[in-house]
Amino acid sequence: MCGIAGVFHPGTPKPVDPNRVHAMIAALSHRGPDGDGIWTAPGVGLGHRRLSIIDLEGSPQPMSDGTLTITYNGEVYNFAELRDELTAKGAIFRTSGDTEVLLHAWRAWGPSMLDRLNGMFAFAIHDTAAHTLFLARDRMGVKPLHYVELADGSLAFASELKGLLAHPQLRRVPDLGAVEDYLAFGYVPDDSCMLAGVKKLAAGHFLLVERGKSVPQPRRWWDVDFSNRATGSAKALGEELVDRMRAGVRSRMVADVPLGAFLSGGVDSSAVVALMAEASPKAVRTCTIGFDEAGHDERSYADTVARRFATDHRERVVQSGDFGLIDTLVASFDEPFADASALATYQVCALARESVTVALSGDGADEALAGYRRYKFQSVEERVRGLLPSHLRADVFGTLGRWYPKADWAPRPLRAKSTLLALAQGGSEAYARSVGVTTPELRAQLFNADARAKLGGYRAEDRYVATMATAPARDAIDRAQYADIKHWLPGDILTKVDRTSMAVGLEAREPLLDHRLIEFCATLPANMRLRHGEGKWLMKKAMEPYLPRDILYRQKMGFVTPISAWFRGALAGEATALAKSRTLGETGWFDMATIARIADEHRMGRAEHGRTLWQFVMLERSMKWMFG
């Protein structure tokens, strides 16, 4: 796992100042504490920071063979098989790692090499003979890659935004559309960026830049297809599911450094640990964090799994009210990021790094197998929508929803107002709102008239609606999962894990995001993903021989951070101060009186605005971080 950066001149091959490349990778030093390197040639400069995982001493980067040069972040898990195939074609290898495999793969297959890779990666290959720069990102978007066209015509790229911020020609101008996106979802999606002009290479896409030509649009090289259905009994499909999970786990256990796993005691991490224990000749190293609030503490479940598989287990209790990490998170994420579970994720990564360099996580199963509760609600609501024509549904449920009292404090099944309003909308619109934090109506109040005019009707939710409308899918759950894989997964979940793990020099691997597993799960009949309100149904049935029922079928808990309580207690002053923030005020975008009102309503207990206030705290601090 590493950090990469570089500069390429698509026009005249002007010299690249190596000091600029050095400054860019220096900003990424946390991603690669084990070494760095810079390579320059006419019109190009590549930089690399290394976290050594495989071939610890033998694969320095950038790596060049005279014609091809690569800077690479990630792991290709099937590199040994590819190495054998390329050797049979005449390739001669000087190293034993996966980096050189990518060079020979490009020479043999060009962009189609990507179809053969099983892994997580973002890399750049410069081809001196062809005068090209090739940028590529893995299928799921596990590893990040940002790029921008600068005023001098050059193209700059970096793993994280801070790598680009180190380039003196980057114009630091905030993007209002990205703020709209962030307030809607709590993160800045991969098709958006807080810095105007900066782009993120989308998951499953590549960019091939040729000298003498303008920078083209990225090309998609992979997609997941929910439109086909596997046939077979639940038993047979369950066995195939476990086989694919097993392959994902085992392929990610290859490392020349200490390796372990995050263990929360939930289904996903417990399944990963079970399959690791099956494959490992020695005790698996596991770690978990507990909270000082009993209702949010999963240590007993993690301990059950650890004892069942005799793992080398470590745990640590942290304060659920530990908001002292806010500035650490701001510096780690660059863009504002309001998923408060990042606090706990950072803490468990820091604990893991004390004993291992690589940790396997359970991320991805919820998106692949309909594990989130919102899929259940979407499924039920879609059945109800099918009973009435849209115009009647909008009249009946819309009227009831507008008059029904608001109850943010209640569990979702008891929030009749939210349910009625959702039923009045189309399925895609309702789902787009369900994954959001701040509603379009509240955002319209938070933005002032000038900002609303500049947005010109742009709405963050429309990307979800559009994605679901064109999804290769058969039913409502397919479409919701597809949209989450395209937006929520790379924008929130994988960004959170990448930034918090890299902040402490830890490589996190996600075996349940093996693309072969994801592709298989997309073919499962919907009732094998979600049955009788039980998400991940087939996975749970298939793992019954491995895990206790109270692990498999307990209520999903997750990392919970009591942000609402913070803003009525220790952070009440922070909430009040938001309305007087110079940083927010100087944007000229916000109605500061509305911010003051929601802070007061929340503090007095008259309304629930904790997540929105947290968004504004993180937005303000991130804007200070990026724009000074």
N, C-alpha and C positions, 0 to 999 in steps of 0.2 A: 504494500500500500504506500502511496507516495503522493507528492504534489508535482504538477507539471505546469509549465508556462512557456510562452514563446511569442515571436514576432515574425511575420512573413510579409514581404512586399510583392503583391500580385503584379504590379506594374514594373517599373524599372528596378532591377535588383540592387537597390541602395544598401550601403553597409548598415549593419545592425550593431548598435553599441552594446558590447557584452555587459557593461555596467547596468544598463537598463534591464537586461534579462536577469542579471544577478539580483537586482532590487526586487524583481517580481517573484523570484523563487525564495528570496529571503523572507518575504511576507508569508510564505507557505511553510516555513521551517518546522512548524508543529506537525505537519503531515509526514515529514521525513527527517527525523532526528539523526539518522545514521550516516548521512553523507549528502553531497550535492555535486552537481556538474553542469557545465555550460558548453554548448557547441555553437559556433557561428560559421557562416559561409556567406558569399554574396547574396544579399536579399533575404536572409533567414537567420534566426537565432533561436535555439531551443534550450530550455533549462529544466532541471530535475532536482527534486528533494527525495531522498530514499529512506523508506522504512524497510529494513531487510527482513524478508520472510522465507524466500527460497533462493538457493545458490548465494549464500550470504556474502561471499567475497568476490564471486566471479562474474557478476552481471552489472557493472557500473553503467550509469546512464547520464546523458544521452548516449545511446549505443549506435555506432556507425560501422558500416562495412565498406565504406568508400563511395558507394552510390546512394545507399539508403541510410537514413538516420532516424531514430525513434526516441521519443520521450513518452513514458507509459506509466499509467496509474491503474493498479488493479491486479487481478489474478485470473489466468486462464487455466481452468482446472483440468482440461483434457490436453494440456500441452505435450505430455509424454507421447500420447497416441499421434498427435500431429507431427511431433518430431520424427517418429518412426516413418510416417508417411512421406514427409519431406526428404528424409535421408534416402528413402527408396527412389526418390525422384532426382537424387544427385546432390542435395544440399549438404554442405560440410559445416558442422557446428564447432564453435570454439568454447562455448559455455554450456552449462547444464540447466539453466533456468528457462523461463517462458518468454523473456523479452526477445531473445534472438529468434525464437520460433515465429514471432510476429513479423520480423523482417523477412524471413524466408517465405512466410505465407503470403506476404504482399507481392513478393517477386513471382511466386508461383500462380497466384489466383487473383491478384488485384482486389478491388472492393468486395468481390464475392467471397473472400477469405472470411468475412464476418459470419457467414452462415455456418461455418465450421467451428466457430469458437463457442465454448461453454464456459462462461465466467462473468465476472464483473470488471468493467474496464472503461477507461477513457484514454485515448492516446492520439498522438500526432506522428505521422511518418512523412518525412521530406524525401522526395525522390529527385536527386540532382539531374539525372538523365532526362526525366520527363518534365522537370521544372514544375512540380506540383507539391501541394501540402494536403495531406489526407487527415481529417479529424473524424473520430468515430466514438460513439458511446454505446454502452451495452444495452441489451434488450429492455430491461426493466428500469434502467436509470439509477442503478445502485451508486455509480460513481458520477460526479458532477463535471461539467465542462462549460465555461463561460467564454464568449468571444465578442469582439467589437471591432468595427472599422474605424480607424483613427483619422484625424484631419490630414495627415500626410499620405493617406492612401494605404497605409499598412493595416494588416489584420493582426490583432493581438488576442491571445487566448490564455486562460489560466484555470486551474481546478476550482478555485474559489474567487469570489469577487475581489477580495483583498489583494490578490495577485495583480489584477487589472488596475486597482486603485494606486498601486505603486508606480504605474507608468505615468510620466509627467504630462503626456498629451491627452490623457483621458479627461473629458469634460464631465465635471460632477454636477449633473443636473437631475433633480428628482423627477420621476415619471408619475403623473397624477393617476393614470390608468392603473398602475401597479398598486397605488394606495387604495383605489377602489377594490382591486382584487384582494389585497391583504385584509381590508376591513371585512370583506365578505367571508373569507375562508380562514383567516388567522395565519396564513402563509402566502408568499408570493409564488404563484404557479410557475411551472417551467416554461410556459409561453409568454412570460412577463418578467420584468426586472425593474427594481427600484431606481436603477441608473438608466436614464434615457439613452437609447442607442445600444445598450448592452443586450446581448441575447444569450440564451442557454441552449446548447445543442440538445434537442429533445431525445428522450429515450428511444432506442431502436432506430436512430438516424445517423447519417454520416454527411460530411461536407468535403467535397473535393474541389480545391482551389487551384486553378491553372494560371501560370504566369502569362500575362498579356490579355487576360480576360477578367471581367468583373467577378466579384464574389457571388456565387450562385445561391439559390435557396437549398437548404439541406434536403437530402433524400431519405425517405423511410426505407429501411432494409428489413424490418421485422414488425409483425403485428400479431395479436392474439385473436383467435377466431372462435366465437361462441355460437356460431350458426350450425355446427354439426353436432350430432348426438352419438355417443358411444352406446353400444348394445351389450347386454350381458347381465348376469345376476348381480345383486348387491355384494354377494360373497366374492365373486370373481373380480369385480371392479374394485372392491376394497383391497383385495390382495395385490392388484396391480398398483393401486394408489400407494400402498406401503412400500412396494418394490421401488417405485419412483422416488418416494421420500428417502428411502435407504440409499439410493444412488446419489441423491443430492447431498446427503449428509457425508457419506464416505468420500465423495470427491472433494469436499471442503475440509477434510481432515489432514490433507497433505500440507506439511509445513516443516521447516527446519528450525523452528523456534517453539517455545512452550505454547500449548493450545488448550482452550477450555470452552466453557459455554455460560451464557446467561441462563439462570434458572429462576423463573418467577413463581413456579408452581401452577401456572396455567397450562392449558392443553398443548399449545404450540411449543413452548420451550421444553416442556416435559417430554413431548414426543421426540424432539431433537436429541435430548439427553439420553432417552431410552435407546435410540438407534446408534448414538455415539458409543454407549456402553457396550452394545452388541458387537461393535466393530473394533473396540480398543482393547489391546492386551493388558493395559494398566488402568488404574482408576482415572475416570474423567474428572477434570478440575471444573468445579461449578461455583458460581457465586450469586448471591441475591442480596438485595437490600430490603430492610423492613422499615416501617414507619412507626412513629411514636403514637399513632392513633390506631386503636385496635380494629376499627371498621375498615381500615385501608391496608392492614398488615397481612401479607401473604406468606410470611416465613414458615408457618406451620405446614402449609401445602408444599412449599419448596423442600422443607426438611423431610417430608414423607417420600418425595421422589428421590432425594439424595440418599436416604437410607435404603430405599428399594434397590438402587443401582450401585450402592457402595461408592459414591463419588467422593472425591477430595473436596469437601464443601466448605465455603467461607461465606459468612454473612456479616452484615453491619446494619445497625439501626441508625437511621438519619431522621432529622426533624422534618416533619411534613411542612413546617412553617419556615424552612430554610430558604428565604428569598435573597440571601446574601450573594447568590451566584448569578444574579441578574446581569451584572456587567460582564461577567465571564461569558455568559451565553450570547450577549450582544456582540462581543468581539469574535465569538466563534461562528456566528451565523451571518454577520454582515447585514443582510437584509433583515427587516423585522420578522420575527417568528414567534407566534403567540400560543403555540401548543405547549401548555404549562408542564406537560409530562417530560419535556426536555430537561427540566431540573433533575428529576429522578433518573432519567437516562444518562445524564452526565455523571451522576454519582455512582451508578452501577458500572459504568465504563471505567471510572477512576479506580474503583475497587478491583475490577478484573485486571487492570494494567499492573497492579502490584505483584501479580503472580504469572500472568500470561501476556503474550504479544498478539495472539489471535483468539477471538471469541466468536462462537457460533450463536446466532440468535434465532428466534422463532418467527420473525417478521414475514409477512406475506400470506399466511394461511387464511386470514380473515378476508382479504380481497379475493383470493383464489377460490375459496369454498364458502362464501357468503356467511362469514362469522359475525359480522356486526349486527346489532339489533335493528339498525335502520333498514336492513334488507327485509326483515320480517314485517315491519310496518309498511314498507313499500309494497310488498306482496299482498298484504291484506287490503291496503287502500286501493290498489289496482283492481282487485276483484270487485270492490264496492263501486269503483268508477265505471266498471263494465255494465253495471245494472241500470244506469241512467244515462241518457244523452247528455253531451257536454253542456248545452245551454241550460238545461234543467238543473243539472248538477251545480253549475255556477250560481244559479239563482237560489236554490234551496240551501246548499251547504254554505255558500258565501254569505247569505243573509244571517243564517244561524251563527256562523263563525264570528261575524262582526258584532253581534249582540251578546255573545257568550262571554262571561268574565274571564280575564286573563289569569293564569295560574302557573307562572314560571317555576314556582317552588315545588310543584307536584311532579311525581314520576310521569313520564310521557304518556302512558296509557290513560292517565287521569287528566291530561291537558286537553280537554275536549275542544277548546278554542283552536289550538294548533291543528288538531286532527280535522276539524270541520273545514278550516281554511285550506288545508292540504287537499281535501277531497274536492273542493271547489275548483282546484287547478288541474292542469294536465299532469300526467305522471312524471314527465321529465322536469317540468318546472317545480313540482312539489319536491322531487328528490334533490334537485339543485339547492333548494332552500334548506332541506334537512341536513345537508353536509356543511352548511354555513354557520357562521357565528353571529354576525350582525345582519339583520334583514335589510332588503332594499329600502323599505320604508324608513327605518331608523337611519340608514346611511344618508338618505335624502335630507334628513334633519341635521345630521352631523356636518355635512358639506354645506358651505354657503352658496348663495345664488351664482356667484362667479364660477366656482368650481363645478357646479352642476351644469352650467352653460358650456364650460370647457370639455366636460365629459361627453356632451352631445348625445345623451341617451345611452352611452356605453354602460353595460351591466355585466358584472363579473359572472353571474349565474348563466349567462347566455352560452358560455363555452360548454358547460355541462349539458344544457339543452341540445346544443348542436351535436355534441359527441354522441349523446344517447340516440338522437334521431338517425344518425348514419352508422351506428354500431353494427358490426357483423354479428347479429344476435337474433334469438327467437322470441324471448319473452322479457318481461319487466326486470326480472332479477339479472338476466344476462346483461341487459343494457346498463343497469346500475353498477354491476361489477366491472364491466368494460370501462365505464367512465371513471370509476375510482382507480383502476389500474393506470389509466392515462393521466389523471390529474392528482388525486389524493395521495396515491402511493409514492410517486417520485417527488411531489411537491412538499408533502408533510412527513410521512413515515421515514422514507429513505434519506431525506435531507436531515432529519433529526438524528438518525443513527450515524450517518456519515460525519456530520460536524461534531457531535459530542464524542464519538470514538476517536476521531482524528485529533481533537483538541488535547487528548491525553496520550497520543501516539499508539493507539490500539487499532488493530485491523478487525473489523466486524464482518462476518460472513453470514449470508442468509440462505441456507440450504433449501428452505421451502419456497424460494424464488428461482430455483433451477428452472430454466425455460421449458424443459421437457415435462416437468411436473405441472407448470402453469398451463401449458398447451393441453395436457391430458385433463386437468380439472375443468377447463372450459368446455370439454365435450360431455361432461357428466350431466345426466338428466337433472333438471332443476330440483326435483324432489330428493335427490341424493346429496345435494348441497344444503338445501333448507327443507326440513320436514317437520311438520307440526310445531313450527316456531323454533326448532332446534337447528342453529347454524352449524356448519361443518359436520353434518350428520354422518356422512360416510366415513370421514376421517375418524370420528369418535368411535363408531362401530368397529372399524378396522383396527383401532389401537386398543380395544378392550383386552386382548391377551397381554398387553404390555403395561397398561396403566390402571390404577384403581378407579372405580366409578366416581368416587367423590372428587377426583382430579378431572375426569373427563366431562362430568355433567354438572359441576358446580357453576354458579353464576359468574360470568366474566367480571373481573374487577379492574384490572389494569392499573397503571400508575395514576393516582389521583392527587391533585395538588389543590389545597383549599383556598383558591384565590379569592373567592367571594368573601370568606371570613377575613382574609388579609385586609381587604378594602373597607372593612368595618372595624378593623383593629389597627395592627401595626402599620399598614400602608394607607390608612385613611387620609393622612396628610398628603401622600403622593397623589391620590385621586383628586383631592381639592386643588392641588397645585397645577394639575393639568390644564385647567381653565385659564391659568396665567402664564402658561409656557411660552417663552419667546420663540423657541424652536418651532412649535406648532403654529403659533400666531404669525410668524414671518412667512410661512408658506402662502398665506392669503387664501387658504382653501377651506378652513373650518369655521363653523359657527361656535365660537367659544362659549356663548351663553348656553347652548345645548349641552356641551361637555360639562359645564358647571352644574347644569340641572341633573344630568344622569348621575354624576358623582354624588350629589346631595341626596337624590332619591335612593341610591344604593346604600349610602352610609346610614340613612334614617330607616332603612328596612322597608321602604314603600314600594320598591321594585328591585328586580334582580338584573344588575348590569355588570357583574363581576368580570365576565369574560371580555366584554367590550372595554372596560377600564384597563384590564390587563393588556389588551391590544394597543391602547393608546400609550401606556407606559413603555411598552417595547418599541412602538413606533417612534416615540420621542427620543429614546436613547439610541436607537439605531440611526436616526437621522443625524443626531449629534456625532455619532461614530463616523458616518460616511461623509457628511457635509460640513462638519465643524461648527 
